[in-house]
């Protein structure tokens, strides 16, 4: 994943250098040459952020009654099998204890 991040940032830096070079040394038509890529970038960005509704919907498939019964049965069996009740048990250790200094009840 780090390799992809490095490639991404290298591409961003090269694009920034090319953009600055085009603005500074491009001449009179450089602003018109930048207009088309900016419009394309803006359209792609807007489509990415706000996709059309027809591409956003997934077809809803209704499972059969038999499939739902299996699914619900597996959910019930998993929920009961997830938690086991163990009795709470304290095992007293004898390391470093002196019976004379310990209170009888605490």
N, C-alpha and C positions, 0 to 999 in steps of 0.2 A: 504494500500500500504506500510506503514511503517513496518508492520508485515512481509511482504514478503522480504523487504530489510534486516531486522534483521536476518531472516532465511538464506538468501543468504550469508551474511557476516559471520555468524556462520559456515556455510558449508565451506566457503573459509578458515577460520582460522583453522578448523579441518583438512582440506586437507593439508594445509601448515605444520601443526604439524606432520601429518602422513608422509609427504614427507621428512621432516627433520629427523624424527626418523628413517625412512627407510635408508636414506643416511648415517647417523652417526652410527647406530647400526645394520645395515642390514647384514654386512659381505661382502664377496668377490663378491657374485652374486647379490648384490643390484642394481648395475648399469644395469644389464641385466633385472632385474625385473622392472625397471623403463622405459625401452625402449618401451615395448608394450603399456603401458598407454600413453606415450608421442606421439607415432605414432597415436594411436586412437584419442587423443585430437587434434593433428594437422590435421588429415583428416576431423574430424567434424568441426573444425574451418574453414578450407578452403572451405568445402561445404556450410557452413553458409555464408561466405563472398562472394563466387563466385558460386552460384547455377548453376547446369547444365541448358543449354538452353531449354531443353524439359520441365522442370518444371517451367520455368520462363514465358512461353507464356500462354496467356489466349485465348480461342477460341473467334474469333470475330463474333458476331451475328449482322446482319444488321437488323435494325428495319424496319417495314413495312412503306409504304407511309402514311397511315392513322395515325400511331403512331407518326411519325415525324411531321405531321401537328398539332396534338394535342400538342406536346411538344413545337413547335415553337409558337403556339398561346398562350400557358401559359406563355412563356418567354416574349412575347410582352406585355401581360396584366400585368405581374408583374413589368416590368420595368416602365410602365407608372403609375402604382398604387404606386410604391415605394416612389416617391417624390411628395409632395404636395406643391403648391405655396401659401404661406401665405403672405399677405401684411405686410410690416414692419411697426410696430406701436410702438411709444414710449409714455409711460404714464409718465407724469411729476409728481413727488411726491412733497409734500409741507413740508415734515418733515425737520426741521432744516434750512429752507431757510429764508433769510431776503431779501425782494424786494429792499431795499435801496442799499444793497451791491452788488447785482447781476448786471452785465452789461446788457444793453439792447440787444446787439448782441454779439455773440462770435464765 
